Amino acid sequence: GRTDAKVRAYNKRALEALGEVAGADLHVNDLYAAIIGYCGLDYKSCDLQLPTNVHFTTKGQQFMAERVVDSVLKLLQA
């Protein structure tokens, strides 16, 4: 099963791999950090995520979508 430690390891490796390709041009929208900021570190239950599931509720999908839109808009304005 997926654990928080595995998620952190996947994210770390993805950043390393993408950083090797994109270098300074890499822009990261850390949705993991946003979820942790809302739900708390090592949360067991949160209204953004389905119970005992890796998928997100409609509220969670909306939460992440808003952060993606904000991130893209900031880059377009730069």
C-alpha positions in Angstrom: 0.0 0.0 0.0 0.9 3.6 -0.3 2.3 5.3 2.8 3.2 8.9 3.5 6.9 7.9 3.5 6.5 6.4 0.0 4.7 9.5 -1.2 7.6 11.7 0.1 10.1 9.3 -1.6 8.2 9.4 -4.9 8.0 13.2 -4.8 11.7 13.5 -4.0 12.8 11.3 -6.8 10.4 13.0 -9.3 11.9 16.4 -8.3 15.4 15.0 -8.8 14.6 13.6 -12.2 12.8 16.7 -13.4 15.4 18.9 -12.1 18.0 17.1 -14.1 16.1 17.8 -17.3 14.6 21.2 -16.6 17.2 22.7 -14.3 16.4 26.3 -13.2 13.3 26.3 -15.5 11.5 23.9 -13.3 8.5 25.3 -11.5 7.0 23.2 -8.8 3.4 23.4 -7.5 3.7 21.4 -4.3 0.2 20.0 -3.9 1.5 17.6 -1.3 2.5 20.5 0.9 -0.9 22.2 0.3 -2.7 19.0 1.4 -0.5 18.6 4.4 -1.0 22.2 5.3 -4.8 21.7 5.2 -5.0 18.2 6.7 -2.0 18.1 8.9 1.2 16.0 8.9 0.5 12.3 9.0 -3.2 12.8 9.0 -5.4 9.7 9.2 -8.6 11.4 8.1 -9.4 14.6 6.1 -12.4 15.9 4.2 -10.2 16.3 1.1 -9.5 12.6 0.8 -11.7 9.6 0.5 -11.5 7.4 3.7 -8.8 4.7 3.4 -8.2 5.6 -0.2 -5.5 7.5 -2.2 -8.1 9.4 -4.2 -9.6 12.7 -3.3 -13.2 13.9 -2.6 -14.8 16.5 -4.9 -13.8 19.1 -2.3 -10.2 17.8 -2.4 -10.2 17.9 -6.2 -11.5 21.5 -6.1 -8.9 22.4 -3.5 -6.0 21.2 -5.7 -7.5 22.6 -8.9 -7.6 26.1 -7.3 -3.9 25.8 -6.4 -3.0 24.6 -9.9 -4.9 27.5 -11.5 -3.2 30.0 -9.1 0.2 28.6 -10.0 -0.4 28.7 -13.7 -1.7 32.3 -13.5 1.4 33.4 -11.6 3.6 32.0 -14.2 1.7 33.6 -17.0 1.9 37.0 -15.3 5.7 36.7 -14.8 
